[in-house]
């Protein structure tokens, strides 16, 4: 079955919204953790080799906040597209 553009936009909207909620929940679960505690270790790969980067609570929250902001913009665009289709 082929989905309509409206159905696809609604699915994308729901998916992006779910990602935002997950990031907000993750941010809230870190509320009682010290700001300088290492939360996550990320391995970055490049042609020059690999390096590990340790992310503190502040780093993780900053990254999630930025990602949430970007996703809010995506949701606005999807809402506009859905409004045009209606």
Secondary structure, DSSP 4 states (H G I P E B T S, - for coil): -PPPHHHHHHHHHHHHHHHHHHHHHHHHHTTTS-TTSEEEEEEEEETTEEEEEEEEHHHHHHHHHHHHHHHHHHHHHHHHHHHHH-
